[in-house]
Amino acid sequence: MENKEKEIPASAGIRNDLYLRALKGETVERPPVWMMRQAGRYLPEFMEIKAKYDFFTRCRTPELASEITVQPIRRYEMDAAILFSDILVIPQAMNIEVEMKPNFGPYLPNPVRSQKDVDNVVVPDVNIELDYVMQAIKATKELLNNEIPLIGFAGSPWTILCYCVQGQGSKNFDKAKEFCFINPVAAHQLLQKITDTTIAYLKAKVEAGCNAVQIFDSWGGMLSPTDYQEFSWQYINQIIEALKDDAPMIAFGKGCWFALGEMAKSNASALGIDWTCSPRNARYLTGGNITLQGNFDPSRLFSPPSEIKKMVHEMIDAFGKDKYIVNLGHGILPNIPLDNAKAFIDAVKEYEA
């Protein structure tokens, strides 16, 4: 019975499968649209929940996580939902303490700085330690009622390492880089443990109901092209290879335009592009054969709605209607006016080639 279930395509039964068709590179009437970080901080209905529950309580409570996930869908009717969660649930499951401090961000009181620290990091049973995520996926699928696909996600091993070693956010992640360059053996052991955990985690997410998964390499652009291959891309590619037969994979490396050629050779279904790379360059660097996602500057959502619509149409024209998913070049900012977010989504729905 189990094998038969796995044979059912991820898009089976989903009424609006535009996003999944774009991931396959099929010809579409218009490109699909969703926004990174669409579930969250710019929405008043999210702020009401935030006022009552702390960050990780929201992540760990399936009914809260599922409600937050569908809030933007109710308001704007995007073509895909992305599960409300956080990339740092992975280190938490790996025996690394992570706090989310108000007005500060992630804080890890005992950062990983030595071989002994790496030895203390575990590869957990994700179905036990991260079961609350799987329950949130099931609850979200019920709320979505097969209308649109659900995206699961994880941080890249390098991005997770950055937080684990630095102990907090940073402008340059100098301590993380120092650790990698002074203790490369320990660094690669940590990266492999994170990779193994992430593979198991994403496979469990797909089994729980996610229709596609995205890897966020938020800090990949901190590395030189050579170091990116050694400390980031080879581990992302391991994840892609492990998941390629399970679900479509999207790889998003912020500031990683220099690696797009290499990334395009992988079995990823799509590549995310940030706003510093033009559509033309992104198509050129990737060889024009892979679906691209992006790349509207999130700050440009402060522009008047009429200007946003014009710019979105120009962006679609530049990328091309097919093999393209409309998105921002990074997460939506907290203080974006609701009408401007609506203008972004509406512009795509109104698009005519």
N, C-alpha and C positions, 0 to 999 in steps of 0.2 A: 504493500500500500504506500509505504513511504517513497519508494522510487517513482511511482506514478505521480505523486504530488509534485515531485521535483521537475517533472517533465512539463508541467503547466507553465507557459510563458508568464513573465512578471506582469505583462500588460493585460492578462486575461481578466475580462469582466470589468475593466476600468473604463468608465464612459468617456472621459476626456483623456486620451492617451497621447496627446500632441507632444508632450515632453519626451515620452519614451520613443515615439517615432523619430523625433529629432536626434535622439541619442543613437538611433540605428542608422542615421543618415538618409532617412526616407524623404521624399518630396512632400512638403506640407503646404497648407493654404496660407499660413502665417507662422512665424517662429513662436515657440512657447515662451512664457515669461514667469519668472519668480525672482525674489530678491534675497540675497544672503542676509542673514539676521532678520528676516521678515517677521519671525515670531518674537516679538519683544518690545524693546524699550521706547519706541516711538509711538506706541499705541496706548491710549488712555485706559483701555480695558486691561491691558497688561500691567500698567502702573497700579491699578487697584489691587491686583493679586500680589504684586511686589510689596505693597505697603503692609500686607498681612503675613507674608512668609519670606524667610531668608532664601538666599540664592539656591543653596544645595537642597533645601527642603522642596523647592519648586522642581528641581531636577529629579529628586528621588520619590516624588509622590505622583504616581501614574495619572490620577485624574487631573492634577494641576498641569503636568507636562503636556498632556493631550489637549486640554482646554487652551493652553497658550499656543500650541501648534496650530490649532484651527482658527484662532481669532482673526489673523489676517486674511484667511480664506473667506470667512463670512463677510468681511468688510470689502475685500477687493477682488475675490475670485481669481487668484493666480492659477497657473496651470500645474503647479506642484506645491506640495507642502514639505517643509523640512522639520524634522522632529526637534522640539525644544529640548536641549541638553547642553553639555559642555565638553570640550575636548579633555578637560582635566579630571573627568570621572575615571579615565584610564589609570593615571598614576595613583589615584586614591585606591583603586582596586589592587594596585601592585605594591601596597604596603608603604606608600609615600603620603604623608599627611599634607592635605591641601585645604587652605581656608580661602574664602572669598570675602575680603574686607571692604565694607562700604567706602566709597570715594577713594579707593586705593587699587582694588583689583585682586588678582590671585596672589596669595602669600603662602610660601612653603617654609615652615619654621625650621625644618631639618633638611636643607638641600643636599643633593648627592654630590660629594666632592672627592671621594676616594674609592679605591678598589673595594675596601670593606663596605662602603655604602652601597656600591653596585651589587655586591654579594648578598646584601640584605633585601634587595628588590626581588619580588616574587613574580612569577608568571601565574596568574590566578585562574581558577575555574570561573570563566566569565558568566556562565549560567547561574552561578551562585552569587558572586560578588556584584554583578551588574544586572541581576534579574529584574530590578526595578525599571531599567531601560526597556527590557523586552516587554514588560507589562504595560509600559507607556506606549510602546508601538502598537500593541494589541488594542489598547483603549482608543488610540488615535485612529486606527483603521476602522473601528466601529463608528466613530464620529464622522469620518470622511465618507463612509458608506459607498466605497468604490467610485466616487466622483472623479478623483484625481490621484496621481501616484504620490507615494510618501518617500522622501529621501532620508536616509540615515547618513551619519557622518562620523569622522574621527579626525584628530589632528595627525599630521605626519610624525613619524618617529623623531625626526630632528626638532620639530617645533615643540614636541612634548619634552624632549631632552633639555631644550632651552629653559623651560620653566623649572624642571627638576633640578638643574644645576645652578641656575641663576638665583632661584628662590622667589622670584617675582618678575613682573614685566620689566622691560629694559629698552633703551633706545639702540643699544648695540650688542647686547648679550655677550659682553666681553668675558665674563666668568665661564659661560658655557663654551665659548670658543677656546679659551685658555685650557679648559679641562680636556677638550678633544685633541688639542695639539700637544699637550704635555703627557696626557695619559690615553693615547689612542686605543690601546688594547681594552682598557676599562670602558672607554666611550663606546667602542663597537659592541662590547658585551651588553651595555645598557641599551643601545639602539636595537640590538637583536631581541632582547627581552620585550621591549616596547612593541617591536614589529610582530613578534609571535602573539602577544596579547591582542594587538589590534586586528590581526587576521582572524583570530577566534571570535573576537567581539563583533566584527563586521559580518562574519558568517552567521553568527547568532541573530544579528539584526535582520538579515535577509530572511532567515528562517522564521523569524517572528512576524514578518510582513513588509519590510522595506522593499520598495521596487527598484531602487538605485542607491548607490552610496558614493559619497564625495570625501576625498582626502583634502584637508586644509593644511597646506604648508605655509602658514602665515609668516614664518621667519626664514624661509628658504633664501630670500633675497639678501640676507645678512652674509651669506657665504660667497666666496669667489667661485667662478665656474668650475674650477678643478675640485675645490673642497665640496661644492654642491654634489658632484658625482659621488664623492667618497662618503660623505656624512648624511646626505639626504636622499638623493634620487635612487640609489641602489636599494634602499629600504622601502621607499614608496613602490618601486617596481616589483619587489617581492610581494607586496600586498596586492597589487594589480594582478600579478600572475596567479596568486592563490584564489582570487575572487572572480577571475574573468569568466568562468563558466557558471557562476552563481547569479550575477546581477551586473547591469551596466555600472562602470566605474568612471567617476569624474575626478581628475587631478587638478587641483588649483594651487599654484605656487605664486604667492605675492612677490613681485619684484624678480621673477625668475624667467624673464623673456629670453635670457641667454641660453636657457636649457630647453626651449620649446622644440627645437629640432630633434633632440634626443627623446623628449617626452612623446613626440608624435609617432615615434617608431614603436612605442609600447602598445600593449593591448588595452589601454584606456579607451573608453567609448567617447570621451570628450575631455577637453582641456579648458580650464578657467583662465581668463586673461584679465589682468588688472588694467587700470585706466592710463598707465604710462606707456602702453604699447598700442600703436594704432591698429585698427582692423586690417589694414593693408599689410602691415609688417607681420601681424599675427598669422595671417593666411600664408604669407611668403615663407615665414620661418617654419611653419608646420607642414608645408608642402601642399596645402589646399585640400587634403583628403580626410581630415578629421573634424568632427563637430567641435565648434568653439563656443564658449559661454562667457558673457561679459558685455561690456566692460565700462559701463557708464560711471563716471566719477561720482561717488556718493555725495560729495559736497555740491555737485551740480543740481541736486534735488532742492537746493535753496533758490534756484532760478524760478521765474514766474512759470506757472503751469503751461502757458502757451509756448514758451521757449523750450520747456522740457519736452513737449510733444514733438516739436520741430527737430530737436536734437536726437531724440530717440529714432525718428523716422530716418534721419541722415545716417545714424549708426547702423540701422538694419540694412539700408542700402549699401553701406560700406562693407559690412560683413557678408551680405547676401542672405536671402530668405531661408535657404536650406542649409543643413548642417550647422545650425546656429540656434543658440538659446539666449534670449535676452535676459540680462542680469546686470547688477552693479559690478564695479571692479573690486569691491570689498563690501563689508557689511554696511547696512543702512545706519545712519547716525541718529542719536536719540532725539535731536531737536528738529527733525524734518517735519514741516507742516503736513497734516494728513491729506489735504487736497493735492499736494505736490507728489506724494507717493501714489495717489490715485491717478494723477495725470501720467505718470510713468507707465503704470499698468494699462491704462486705457489707450495710450498711444500705440501700444503693441497690438491690442485687440482691434483697433481701428485701421491698422496698417494694410495698405494695398500696394502690391508690387508695381 
